[in-house]
Amino acid sequence: MKVAIPALETSPPESQPSCAEPQRCAHVRVFPGAIAANWGVIARLAGPAQTGAAIKADAYGHGLSAAAMALARAGCRQFFVASLAEGVAARRALGAGPSIWVLNGLAGARPEALCAAALSPVLNSLDDIALWAGAGAWALHLDTGMNRLGLPMTDWAQAAQQAHGFMPVLVMSHLACADISGAPMNAAQHARFREGAALFPQALRSLVGSAGMALGPLYHQDLVRPGLALYGHWGSDQALPALTPAMAVSAPILQIRAVQEGDSVGYGASYRCIKPALLATIGIGYADGFLRSMSNRGYGALDGVICPIRGRVSMDLTILDVTAAGPRARCGTMVEILGPHLSAAELALLSETIPYEVMTSFGAAAASAGGRIIA
Ligand SMILES: *Cc1c(COP(=O)(O)O)cnc(C)c1O
């Protein structure tokens, strides 16, 4: 996704070859103001619990620095990243002050590497607790049944003994089924977490991210750690206050053609026209993070008119039936791919994935191709 317009987060190379004439191309736009506003909505719902922010995976594709700075301005003081590298980038953006928790723990890094950027690990094993040995503030992840990261139940008592004298500042766990409010596993994990957290009575407690907010104040504990909701979606089956999406994607029409009944469209001729139609080829494909599973299923929106995808999404091109849009379909017109008419949740349903993957796909492709537009 070549983005050759100003106001990018990353500036283009200084001396560009003469062939780098600006061209119409797909855009990923990010709205840090929406991220800040969403944090405020979550913080009001969570209160009196504190509200942190998960900004791992480049802030879910929105750009770590811009998101971190907007959240800090909104009042956030607790940030969660996955890795040391993300933590270093977050510290650079945030400056001294806010806590930055590294969810993957030490993961082979020396404690000094984290200390150098004033990062705090979320530790997952007795070995790493011994290695850290009070090098600074740390968190303990208790595995209460997800079997992903975290200290197994059988090690909890020993951790409490071992950490005597350098107790964790934060104990946390993570729910496997927070998006299904009636899932019995939520209550089971909550009960196990209570038991484990009691071994570390002075530590702050944290159990849920975005979807878990819907399970009620009992689950909010001392600190909630939303990610998805910051970017505009609760990811829960429950009704919660409205949030504002923080990413929009659009792509230009590159060519328009009229087709007849019986004509085929795209690779594999996987779509065959059942009546005459106007097709538009737009400049976005799976290399831009537009999932190929949208082939023959998804839509674009032209001035709010829904235009179905015909045939397969290819590497940098996708074909839409723009018949319904009539004269609004012209070469150069930008088509909405993600935005007011097509949410990440809808795209996720259509492509059989989750809004998280929709966002990180678009965001990662845009970041590696030259940047997102910060609105
Ligand atoms: C990513 C993550 C979160 C945030 O989850 P969302 O569903 O995006 O709100 C919270 N806690 C942990 C441990 C995570 O890995």
The ligand as an SDF file (V2000), in Angstrom:
LIG
                    3D

 15 15  0  0  0  0  0  0  0  0999 V2000
   -4.4700   -8.5940   24.5850 C   0  0  0  0  0  0  0  0  0  0  0  0
   -4.7360   -8.7690   26.0200 C   0  0  0  0  0  0  0  0  0  0  0  0
   -5.6700   -7.9610   26.6700 C   0  0  0  0  0  0  0  0  0  0  0  0
   -6.6090   -7.0450   25.9280 C   0  0  0  0  0  0  0  0  0  0  0  0
   -7.6480   -7.8400   25.4110 O   0  0  0  0  0  0  0  0  0  0  0  0
   -8.8610   -7.2250   24.5630 P   0  0  0  0  0  0  0  0  0  0  0  0
   -9.7380   -8.3900   24.3100 O   0  0  0  0  0  0  0  0  0  0  0  0
   -8.2610   -6.6990   23.2940 O   0  0  0  0  0  0  0  0  0  0  0  0
   -9.4790   -6.1760   25.3710 O   0  0  0  0  0  0  0  0  0  0  0  0
   -5.7600   -8.0770   28.0390 C   0  0  0  0  0  0  0  0  0  0  0  0
   -4.9980   -8.9630   28.7230 N   0  0  0  0  0  0  0  0  0  0  0  0
   -4.1230   -9.7750   28.1230 C   0  0  0  0  0  0  0  0  0  0  0  0
   -3.3370  -10.7370   28.9300 C   0  0  0  0  0  0  0  0  0  0  0  0
   -3.9650   -9.7200   26.7470 C   0  0  0  0  0  0  0  0  0  0  0  0
   -3.1160  -10.5520   26.1430 O   0  0  0  0  0  0  0  0  0  0  0  0
  1  2  1  0
  2  3  1  0
  2 14  2  0
  3  4  1  0
  3 10  2  0
  4  5  1  0
  5  6  1  0
  6  7  2  0
  6  8  1  0
  6  9  1  0
 10 11  1  0
 11 12  2  0
 12 13  1  0
 12 14  1  0
 14 15  1  0
M  END
$$$$
